[in-house]
């Protein structure tokens, strides 16, 4: 059995969760009645075809229901893709310093990773194109990028898709954070509607605030199949409901505002950071990452050390609610605030 590194550990002792890019779920509290209704049916298997949820996603995004595949989180879909296309040690293109779930899925499927360097925190599409002769079957592109928070416009990504198609490589575009960047300018959704040959990944864990339910979807071919009962009844029901709630725009506006305040504070304090198009920010703490991580632990705060991503000295912090902004600024001891030292 393949043994994989553990990036997420038990965090029950953590009071301030700035490490997993979660978004405040208070906006979905009006849906608690729906949750209770599904709890009353807990002894009954959920719909194996996810029909209601799929139809709601279809209407919301103006996609064809028969090209949608729901999964137990996007992570499961990524694994299914790798199991389908990376048999016999085939290869996948991945940018350096990216979401570790891609590498984990590639390894579990028996494939191999071909790493493409970043360019100042951005995915280098020219470097991807220069790597196409290596016999890769898949190309993962995270846009906006995790953990740097950088983003590419949709026209750049569609050009990338065309380039991968010409070399018989399946492009997989992970848009987990695209709501925070802006769908019109940065998503390939319009291209997918027009028949672009790519797999687009979306999650309900970030802007929609449903991380605990584990549900996402991909745009795939009509022949895609998977085992039944993978998406639980709570996830199916709340996905259908949250799309009609209309809370995402307000959530995104709030998160953007909090992060603008953080970037202004970083500018004033001379803190090196990468401008972000997501619900998190990647920065270099002036006192060093190890000292900041120790201070965070002392104060029951969890931020993400980017060293396992291949970015030593960098820290990623997610901002899902206003108190997260205040916690981060206090942790960095910007003017007028104090925290306990380890």
Backbone torsions as a table, in degrees:
resi	resn	phi	psi	omega
1	UNK	NA	136.7	-179.8
2	UNK	-72.2	129.5	178.2
3	UNK	-99.6	126.3	-176.3
4	UNK	-110.9	151.3	176.7
5	UNK	-67.1	148.0	179.0
6	UNK	-99.0	118.0	179.9
7	UNK	-97.0	-22.1	-178.5
8	UNK	-118.1	124.5	-179.2
9	UNK	-117.2	171.6	-178.8
10	UNK	-55.0	132.9	-176.9
11	UNK	-131.6	31.7	-178.6
12	UNK	-64.9	-25.0	-178.9
13	UNK	-82.5	-5.1	-173.4
14	UNK	-82.7	129.9	177.4
15	UNK	-94.5	-27.3	-177.2
16	UNK	-125.8	109.3	-172.4
17	UNK	-96.3	92.5	179.7
18	UNK	-112.6	23.3	-170.2
19	UNK	-116.2	-10.6	-173.7
20	UNK	-122.5	15.3	174.1
21	UNK	57.7	37.2	177.9
22	UNK	-84.0	159.1	177.7
23	UNK	-120.8	143.1	-179.0
24	UNK	-54.1	129.8	-176.6
25	UNK	-97.7	9.6	179.8
26	UNK	-59.4	-28.3	-177.9
27	UNK	-66.7	-21.0	-179.9
28	UNK	-99.1	4.5	178.9
29	UNK	-58.9	-30.1	175.6
30	UNK	-59.9	-14.3	-178.7
31	UNK	-90.8	9.0	-177.5
32	UNK	-61.8	-33.1	177.2
33	UNK	-60.4	-40.4	177.6
34	UNK	-61.9	-40.7	178.6
35	UNK	-62.0	-43.9	-179.6
36	UNK	-64.4	-37.1	178.7
37	UNK	-63.7	-38.4	178.7
38	UNK	-73.0	-31.7	176.9
39	UNK	-62.0	-33.6	178.5
40	UNK	-65.1	-16.8	179.7
41	UNK	-109.9	22.4	-171.0
42	UNK	-62.3	-23.5	-179.7
43	UNK	-82.0	-3.1	-176.2
44	UNK	-106.8	133.6	177.6
45	UNK	-58.8	146.8	176.0
46	UNK	-73.3	167.8	178.1
47	UNK	-60.6	117.7	-177.5
48	UNK	-67.1	-18.8	-179.2
49	UNK	-101.0	-0.1	177.8
50	UNK	51.4	40.0	-167.1
51	UNK	-62.8	-49.2	-176.7
52	UNK	-64.7	-46.3	179.7
53	UNK	-62.0	-42.9	-179.9
54	UNK	-62.7	-43.5	179.7
55	UNK	-64.3	-36.5	178.2
56	UNK	-68.3	-40.9	175.8
57	UNK	-63.2	-42.1	178.1
58	UNK	-55.9	-50.3	-178.4
59	UNK	-66.6	-42.2	-175.5
60	UNK	-65.3	-43.3	-175.8
61	UNK	-99.3	-0.3	-179.6
62	UNK	55.8	52.0	175.9
63	UNK	-114.4	171.1	176.0
64	UNK	-89.0	128.9	-176.6
65	UNK	-59.0	-29.7	-177.2
66	UNK	-80.8	1.6	174.5
67	UNK	-109.2	10.1	-179.0
68	UNK	-104.4	137.8	173.7
69	UNK	-125.0	116.8	175.9
70	UNK	-88.1	150.7	179.9
71	UNK	-143.5	166.4	176.5
72	UNK	-77.5	70.7	-170.4
73	UNK	84.6	154.7	177.3
74	UNK	-62.3	-28.6	179.3
75	UNK	-55.2	-42.7	179.9
76	UNK	-64.8	-40.3	-179.5
77	UNK	-64.4	-40.6	177.4
78	UNK	-59.5	-43.2	178.5
79	UNK	-64.0	-42.6	178.6
80	UNK	-60.9	-40.0	178.1
81	UNK	-62.0	-46.1	-178.9
82	UNK	-65.6	-40.5	178.0
83	UNK	-63.5	-29.1	-178.4
84	UNK	-79.4	-33.1	-169.1
85	UNK	-120.3	-4.8	-175.8
86	UNK	-114.6	30.3	177.1
87	UNK	-65.6	156.5	173.6
88	UNK	59.8	34.8	172.6
89	UNK	75.4	24.8	178.3
90	UNK	-69.7	170.6	-168.1
91	UNK	-116.3	156.1	176.4
92	UNK	-130.4	138.7	175.4
93	UNK	-85.3	130.3	177.6
94	UNK	-137.3	143.3	172.8
95	UNK	-74.1	149.4	173.7
96	UNK	-65.5	154.9	177.0
97	UNK	54.4	60.8	-179.3
98	UNK	-131.2	-179.0	179.9
99	UNK	-52.5	120.9	-174.0
100	UNK	-67.9	-14.3	179.4
101	UNK	-62.7	-29.1	178.0
102	UNK	-64.2	-51.2	-179.3
103	UNK	-60.5	-41.6	179.8
104	UNK	-60.8	-44.3	-179.3
105	UNK	-66.8	-40.9	178.8
106	UNK	-60.4	-45.3	-178.7
107	UNK	-66.5	-41.8	179.4
108	UNK	-63.1	-31.1	179.4
109	UNK	-81.5	-4.4	-178.6
110	UNK	85.5	13.3	179.7
111	UNK	-92.2	-174.9	-179.2
112	UNK	-131.1	146.6	-178.9
113	UNK	-95.8	135.3	170.8
114	UNK	-112.2	117.3	-170.2
115	UNK	-91.7	134.9	178.9
116	UNK	-113.0	125.2	-175.6
117	UNK	-67.4	151.0	172.1
118	UNK	-80.5	159.7	175.4
119	UNK	-120.2	98.8	-179.3
120	UNK	54.4	44.5	176.6
121	UNK	84.6	-1.8	-179.9
122	UNK	-107.9	149.4	173.2
123	UNK	-64.2	130.9	-177.1
124	UNK	-94.8	97.7	-175.4
125	UNK	-69.0	-30.5	176.2
126	UNK	-65.7	-38.5	177.8
127	UNK	-66.1	-35.7	173.8
128	UNK	-59.0	-48.7	-177.4
129	UNK	-62.9	-33.1	179.5
130	UNK	-72.9	-13.1	-178.0
131	UNK	-99.9	3.3	-172.1
132	UNK	-71.0	-19.7	-179.1
133	UNK	-79.0	4.6	-174.8
134	UNK	-88.4	1.9	176.9
135	UNK	84.9	24.2	-179.5
136	UNK	-71.4	149.7	176.7
137	UNK	-102.6	-29.8	-177.4
138	UNK	-129.0	154.3	173.6
139	UNK	-136.5	113.8	179.4
140	UNK	-91.7	131.3	177.4
141	UNK	-133.3	118.0	-179.0
142	UNK	-96.8	113.6	-175.5
143	UNK	-141.8	112.4	-2.3
144	UNK	-60.9	155.7	-171.1
145	UNK	-86.1	138.0	174.2
146	UNK	-111.3	121.9	21.2
147	UNK	-106.2	6.6	-172.0
148	UNK	-81.4	-26.4	179.6
149	UNK	84.3	3.5	179.4
150	UNK	-78.3	162.9	-175.3
151	UNK	-145.4	150.5	176.2
152	UNK	-116.5	147.1	179.8
153	UNK	-70.8	155.8	-174.9
154	UNK	-59.7	-34.4	-179.4
155	UNK	-64.4	-35.0	175.9
156	UNK	-65.1	-40.7	-177.1
157	UNK	-71.3	-38.6	178.4
158	UNK	-65.6	-34.9	174.0
159	UNK	-63.8	-40.3	175.9
160	UNK	-60.8	-43.6	179.4
161	UNK	-59.8	-46.4	179.4
162	UNK	-59.4	-41.4	-179.3
163	UNK	-64.8	-42.2	178.4
164	UNK	-66.4	-41.4	179.0
165	UNK	-58.4	-40.9	-178.7
166	UNK	-64.6	-20.0	-179.1
167	UNK	-111.1	19.9	177.0
168	UNK	57.2	36.5	176.1
169	UNK	-112.3	133.0	-180.0
170	UNK	-84.1	116.2	177.9
171	UNK	-84.0	134.2	179.2
172	UNK	-119.3	113.3	-174.9
173	UNK	-105.4	111.6	-177.6
174	UNK	-91.7	109.6	-177.5
175	UNK	-108.6	42.4	-177.1
176	UNK	-58.1	-32.3	-173.8
177	UNK	-112.0	12.7	-170.8
178	UNK	-66.4	-26.0	178.2
179	UNK	-59.2	-36.7	-178.5
180	UNK	-72.4	-29.2	179.2
181	UNK	-80.8	-40.2	-177.1
182	UNK	123.3	111.8	-173.8
183	UNK	-64.1	-40.5	-174.1
184	UNK	-58.4	-43.7	-174.5
185	UNK	-88.8	-29.2	-168.6
186	UNK	-116.9	-12.8	-177.6
187	UNK	-89.8	151.8	174.6
188	UNK	-93.6	12.9	-176.5
189	UNK	-54.2	-45.1	180.0
190	UNK	-61.6	-39.1	178.9
191	UNK	-67.2	-37.5	177.5
192	UNK	-62.6	-42.6	177.5
193	UNK	-59.0	-32.4	-177.8
194	UNK	-88.9	5.7	173.8
195	UNK	99.4	16.1	178.0
196	UNK	-56.2	136.4	-177.5
197	UNK	-87.4	78.1	179.9
198	UNK	-153.1	159.4	174.0
199	UNK	-102.0	118.8	176.8
200	UNK	-99.6	130.4	179.0
201	UNK	-106.5	136.8	175.2
202	UNK	-135.8	150.0	179.7
203	UNK	-127.5	156.4	172.4
204	UNK	-103.4	11.7	-176.5
205	UNK	-84.6	-23.7	-170.8
206	UNK	-98.1	-90.3	-175.2
207	UNK	-63.1	-29.1	-177.8
208	UNK	-85.3	-12.7	174.4
209	UNK	72.5	29.7	-177.4
210	UNK	-115.3	35.1	-175.7
211	UNK	-57.8	-34.9	-177.3
212	UNK	-70.7	-14.0	-179.2
213	UNK	-92.4	-17.3	178.5
214	UNK	56.0	82.8	176.7
215	UNK	-152.4	137.0	176.3
216	UNK	-153.4	179.4	178.1
217	UNK	-147.3	162.7	177.3
218	UNK	-133.3	151.2	171.4
219	UNK	-94.0	115.8	-174.8
220	UNK	-134.9	177.5	178.9
221	UNK	-70.2	162.7	-175.7
222	UNK	-65.1	-20.2	-176.5
223	UNK	-88.4	-0.7	-176.8
224	UNK	-63.7	134.4	179.9
225	UNK	-137.3	152.7	176.7
226	UNK	-151.7	169.8	-180.0
227	UNK	-65.0	151.2	179.2
228	UNK	-77.0	169.9	173.1
229	UNK	61.8	27.4	-179.6
230	UNK	-82.9	-27.2	-179.1
231	UNK	-105.2	117.2	-173.7
232	UNK	-68.9	164.9	-174.2
233	UNK	-66.4	-31.7	177.4
234	UNK	-64.9	-44.4	179.8
235	UNK	-63.8	-45.5	179.9
236	UNK	-58.9	-45.7	-176.8
237	UNK	-68.0	-46.9	-174.5
238	UNK	-72.1	-29.8	173.1
239	UNK	-61.0	-45.5	179.6
240	UNK	-61.6	-37.4	-176.5
241	UNK	-80.1	-40.1	-173.6
242	UNK	-67.3	-27.3	179.0
243	UNK	-68.5	-22.0	178.5
244	UNK	-98.3	-3.2	-175.2
245	UNK	-73.6	-31.2	178.6
246	UNK	72.2	25.8	-176.3
247	UNK	-95.9	-12.6	-173.2
248	UNK	-63.8	-43.0	-178.2
249	UNK	-59.4	-41.3	178.9
250	UNK	-68.1	-41.3	177.6
251	UNK	-58.6	-48.3	-179.0
252	UNK	-62.2	-43.0	-179.8
253	UNK	-61.8	-41.8	179.2
254	UNK	-64.4	-47.8	-178.7
255	UNK	-61.4	-43.3	178.1
256	UNK	-59.4	-42.3	-179.9
257	UNK	-63.7	-43.5	179.0
258	UNK	-63.0	-40.7	-179.2
259	UNK	-71.8	-33.1	174.2
260	UNK	-61.1	-40.0	177.2
261	UNK	-63.7	-40.1	178.4
262	UNK	-65.2	-44.6	-179.6
263	UNK	-64.3	-36.4	175.8
264	UNK	-64.3	-41.0	177.9
265	UNK	-65.8	-38.3	177.6
266	UNK	-64.5	-42.3	177.8
267	UNK	-60.2	-45.7	-178.9
268	UNK	-66.0	-33.5	-178.4
269	UNK	-90.8	-0.2	178.9
270	UNK	69.7	30.7	-178.9
271	UNK	-91.9	129.2	-179.8
272	UNK	-74.3	128.0	-179.7
273	UNK	-150.8	167.1	175.2
274	UNK	-104.4	122.2	177.0
275	UNK	-53.3	134.6	-170.0
276	UNK	-112.1	147.2	174.1
277	UNK	-118.3	27.7	-173.6
278	UNK	-131.5	-160.7	174.5
279	UNK	-104.0	23.2	176.9
280	UNK	-143.5	168.7	178.4
281	UNK	-138.5	139.9	-178.6
282	UNK	-108.6	127.1	-173.1
283	UNK	-149.3	164.2	174.9
284	UNK	-106.5	109.7	-179.8
285	UNK	-68.0	135.9	-177.6
286	UNK	-58.5	-32.2	-178.2
287	UNK	-85.1	0.4	-178.1
288	UNK	95.9	151.6	-174.6
289	UNK	-69.2	-38.1	-178.0
290	UNK	-64.4	-42.4	179.3
291	UNK	-65.5	-39.2	179.5
292	UNK	-67.2	-40.8	179.2
293	UNK	-63.5	-39.2	177.4
294	UNK	-65.5	-42.5	178.3
295	UNK	-63.6	-41.3	179.1
296	UNK	-61.5	-44.0	-179.5
297	UNK	-62.4	-41.2	179.3
298	UNK	-60.7	-32.2	-177.2
299	UNK	-101.3	18.3	177.5
300	UNK	56.4	39.5	177.6
301	UNK	-114.6	138.8	176.2
302	UNK	-118.4	120.5	170.4
303	UNK	-118.2	171.2	-175.9
304	UNK	-102.4	120.9	172.0
305	UNK	-72.8	124.1	-176.9
306	UNK	-87.4	1.9	177.8
307	UNK	-57.6	-43.1	177.4
308	UNK	-62.8	-19.6	175.2
309	UNK	-82.0	-3.7	-174.4
310	UNK	88.9	21.0	180.0
311	UNK	-127.6	71.6	179.1
312	UNK	-61.3	148.1	178.8
313	UNK	80.4	-5.5	179.3
314	UNK	-103.0	149.5	178.5
315	UNK	-126.0	140.8	173.0
316	UNK	-113.5	132.7	178.4
317	UNK	-129.9	131.1	179.8
318	UNK	-96.9	147.9	-176.6
319	UNK	-124.5	100.2	-178.3
320	UNK	-106.5	-12.6	178.6
321	UNK	-154.7	165.6	-173.5
322	UNK	-59.4	-36.8	-179.5
323	UNK	-64.7	-26.9	177.0
324	UNK	-65.1	-40.2	176.6
325	UNK	-59.3	-48.8	-178.3
326	UNK	-63.5	-40.4	179.7
327	UNK	-61.2	-44.5	-179.0
328	UNK	-64.5	-44.6	-179.5
329	UNK	-64.8	-37.2	176.4
330	UNK	-66.2	-40.3	-179.4
331	UNK	-61.0	-35.7	-179.9
332	UNK	-84.9	-0.6	177.8
333	UNK	53.6	47.8	173.3
334	UNK	-72.5	162.4	-169.3
335	UNK	-48.6	132.1	173.2
336	UNK	91.0	4.2	-179.1
337	UNK	-129.6	156.0	179.1
338	UNK	-137.5	150.6	172.8
339	UNK	-138.2	166.8	177.5
340	UNK	-76.4	139.8	175.7
341	UNK	-91.9	147.5	179.1
342	UNK	-67.2	NA	NA
